[in-house]
Amino acid sequence: MFTATRRLRTQADLSTGREAAQQSATCTLIPSPRRVLSADVRSQFIFSDFHRTTCNVVVRFFQHNCTEEVNMSSKKITVYGELVYALAIICLSFSVAMLSAANFGVSMIVAPAYIISQKLGFLTFGQGEYLVQSILFIVFCILMKKVKLTYFSSFVTCLIYGAVLDLWRTVVPAIINPSVTEPGSMAMPVRVVFFIIGMVLTSFSVMLFYKTYLYPQVYDFFVKGISHRFGKDRTKFKIAFDFSCLAVSCALTLIFF
């Protein structure tokens, strides 16, 4: 009995092995799917390959164009600091000349120099700036407890600014020349326009001075250096400095007038 059972198992194993061999042979003889695909299915595969290739080309095209646009937008325009410096001086001197011609009042910073030039007839507005900024420069060096050659660059800016300011008030348009047109004698609309343009140009000029590596006038250099020296907030110190100039202007007005 055991022998018969063993023979049956052996025959079953042999038949199973033959079937596996036949299946493996059959599998090896099956051609690749591409060969047995019908024409319709093959055309679908060809269309999907073409579609995929087209999409890749389109995507690469747009990626290339977007990259070029980003590169174009990321290009920086080079502006030389010397040009910004010259533009700041020209705009600031012209704005101060317009404000003085409008006669609605000038900036608190330049008010002491303007009052001195009005009282002392032999001094021009620009020369009054030389006097006031010279005193402020001496105070700056005392507070800093040192004198550097680079400090004098700010005073050079003062000299250039004063010369251009007097040029605007004497040579260029007669309407802002105090010897030809008395300040405040123009029509009210003209004065208002002069005042608005002068205020905008003054703010723009101060912004330009902070965008250049060259030293600004003694006023701004004083605020920047002293606030850094004593660790004070520059904005708050600038406000305090402006009100100090206003107080000095009021005192000079009471003394001279």
C-alpha positions in Angstrom: 0.0 0.0 0.0 2.8 2.4 0.9 4.5 1.5 -2.3 1.4 2.3 -4.4 1.0 5.6 -2.7 4.6 6.5 -3.3 4.3 5.6 -7.0 1.2 7.8 -7.3 3.1 10.7 -5.7 6.0 10.2 -8.0 3.7 10.2 -11.0 2.0 13.3 -9.8 5.3 15.0 -9.3 6.5 14.0 -12.8 3.3 15.3 -14.3 3.5 18.5 -12.4 7.1 19.0 -13.5 6.2 18.3 -17.2 3.4 20.9 -17.0 5.7 23.5 -15.4 8.3 22.8 -18.2 5.7 23.1 -20.8 4.5 26.4 -19.3 8.0 27.7 -19.1 8.6 26.7 -22.7 5.4 28.4 -23.7 6.4 31.5 -21.8 9.7 31.7 -23.5 8.0 31.3 -26.9 5.5 34.1 -26.3 6.6 37.0 -28.5 7.0 40.5 -27.1 3.8 42.5 -26.5 4.7 45.0 -29.3 4.6 42.1 -31.8 1.1 40.8 -30.9 -0.5 44.2 -30.5 -3.1 45.1 -33.1 -2.7 48.0 -35.4 -5.2 50.2 -33.4 -3.4 49.6 -30.1 -0.1 50.2 -31.8 -1.3 53.5 -33.2 -2.5 54.5 -29.7 1.0 53.8 -28.3 2.6 55.8 -31.1 0.2 58.7 -30.5 0.9 58.7 -26.8 4.6 58.7 -27.5 4.2 61.6 -29.8 1.9 63.4 -27.3 4.5 62.9 -24.5 7.3 64.2 -26.7 5.3 67.3 -27.8 4.5 68.1 -24.1 8.1 67.8 -23.2 9.1 70.2 -26.0 6.4 72.7 -24.9 7.4 72.5 -21.2 11.0 73.0 -22.1 10.1 76.0 -24.3 8.1 77.7 -21.6 10.8 76.9 -18.9 13.4 78.5 -21.2 11.3 81.6 -21.8 10.4 81.9 -18.1 14.1 81.6 -17.2 14.9 84.3 -19.6 12.2 86.6 -18.2 13.5 86.0 -14.7 17.0 86.8 -15.8 15.8 89.9 -17.5 13.9 91.0 -14.4 16.9 90.2 -12.1 19.3 92.4 -14.0 20.3 95.5 -12.0 20.8 99.0 -13.3 24.2 100.4 -12.3 24.0 104.0 -11.0 27.2 105.7 -10.0 27.4 107.2 -6.6 29.1 110.3 -7.9 26.1 111.0 -10.2 23.7 110.5 -7.3 25.8 112.9 -5.2 25.8 115.6 -7.8 22.1 115.2 -8.4 21.4 115.5 -4.6 23.3 118.7 -4.3 21.6 120.3 -7.4 18.1 119.3 -6.3 18.7 120.3 -2.6 20.0 123.7 -3.5 17.3 124.4 -6.0 14.6 123.3 -3.5 15.9 125.6 -0.8 16.0 128.5 -3.3 12.4 127.8 -4.2 11.3 127.6 -0.6 13.0 130.9 0.2 11.4 132.5 -2.9 7.9 131.3 -1.8 8.4 132.9 1.6 6.3 130.4 3.4 9.2 129.4 5.6 12.2 127.2 5.0 13.5 124.0 6.6 14.3 124.1 10.3 17.9 123.0 9.4 18.7 125.9 7.0 16.6 128.5 8.9 19.6 129.7 11.1 21.7 130.3 8.0 18.8 132.1 6.2 18.2 134.4 9.2 21.8 135.3 9.4 22.0 136.1 5.7 18.9 138.3 6.0 20.3 140.2 9.0 23.9 140.5 7.7 23.5 141.9 4.2 27.1 141.2 3.2 26.5 137.5 3.6 24.7 135.5 1.0 22.5 132.5 1.8 25.2 130.1 0.8 27.8 132.0 2.8 25.5 131.8 5.8 25.5 128.1 5.4 29.3 128.1 5.5 29.2 129.9 8.8 26.6 127.8 10.5 28.0 124.5 9.3 31.5 125.5 10.3 30.3 126.0 13.9 28.4 122.7 13.8 31.5 120.9 12.4 33.6 122.2 15.3 31.0 120.9 17.8 31.0 117.6 16.0 34.8 117.2 16.3 34.6 118.1 20.0 31.9 115.5 20.7 33.7 112.9 18.7 37.0 113.7 20.6 38.9 113.3 17.4 39.5 114.8 14.0 39.8 112.7 10.8 40.7 113.9 7.4 37.5 112.1 6.1 35.4 114.4 8.3 36.3 117.4 6.0 34.6 115.7 3.1 31.3 116.7 4.6 32.5 120.3 4.8 33.5 120.1 1.1 29.9 119.1 0.4 28.8 122.2 2.3 31.0 124.4 0.2 29.7 122.9 -3.1 26.1 123.2 -1.8 26.5 126.8 -0.8 28.0 127.8 -4.1 25.3 126.0 -6.1 22.6 127.6 -3.9 24.0 131.1 -4.5 24.1 130.3 -8.2 20.4 129.4 -8.3 19.6 132.6 -6.5 21.7 135.0 -8.6 22.3 133.6 -12.0 19.6 131.2 -13.0 15.8 132.2 -13.1 15.1 135.7 -12.1 11.9 134.6 -10.4 13.9 133.1 -7.5 16.5 135.8 -7.5 15.8 138.0 -4.4 17.5 141.0 -5.9 15.1 140.9 -8.9 11.9 139.4 -7.4 11.4 140.0 -3.7 10.5 136.8 -1.8 6.8 136.5 -1.3 5.9 139.1 -3.9 4.7 136.6 -6.5 1.1 135.5 -7.0 -0.3 133.2 -4.3 -0.7 130.2 -6.7 2.9 130.5 -7.8 4.1 130.6 -4.2 2.0 127.5 -3.3 3.5 125.6 -6.3 7.0 126.7 -5.4 6.5 125.6 -1.8 5.1 122.2 -2.7 7.8 121.5 -5.3 10.5 122.7 -2.8 9.3 120.4 0.0 9.2 117.3 -2.4 12.6 118.1 -3.8 14.1 118.5 -0.3 12.9 115.1 0.8 14.1 113.5 -2.4 17.5 115.2 -2.1 18.0 113.9 1.5 17.1 110.4 0.3 19.7 110.7 -2.4 22.4 111.7 0.0 21.8 108.5 2.0 22.1 106.4 -1.2 25.6 107.5 -2.0 28.9 106.6 -0.4 30.1 110.2 -0.4 29.7 112.3 2.7 26.6 114.4 3.0 26.4 117.9 4.4 27.6 118.6 8.0 23.9 118.6 9.2 23.3 115.0 8.1 26.8 113.9 8.9 26.4 115.3 12.5 23.2 113.3 13.0 24.7 110.1 11.6 28.0 110.4 13.5 26.8 111.5 16.9 23.9 109.1 17.1 26.3 106.3 16.3 28.9 107.6 18.8 26.5 107.6 21.7 24.3 104.7 20.6 21.1 106.7 20.0 18.3 105.9 17.6 19.0 107.9 14.5 15.4 108.8 13.7 14.8 110.1 17.2 18.1 112.0 17.3 17.2 113.5 13.9 13.9 114.8 15.2 15.6 116.2 18.3 18.3 117.9 16.1 15.6 119.5 13.9 13.8 120.9 16.9 17.2 122.2 18.2 17.7 124.1 14.9 14.2 125.4 15.3 14.9 126.7 18.8 18.1 128.4 17.5 16.2 130.0 14.7 13.6 131.4 17.1 16.4 132.7 19.3 18.1 134.4 16.4 14.9 135.9 15.2 14.3 137.5 18.6 17.8 138.7 18.8 18.2 140.1 15.3 14.6 141.3 14.6 
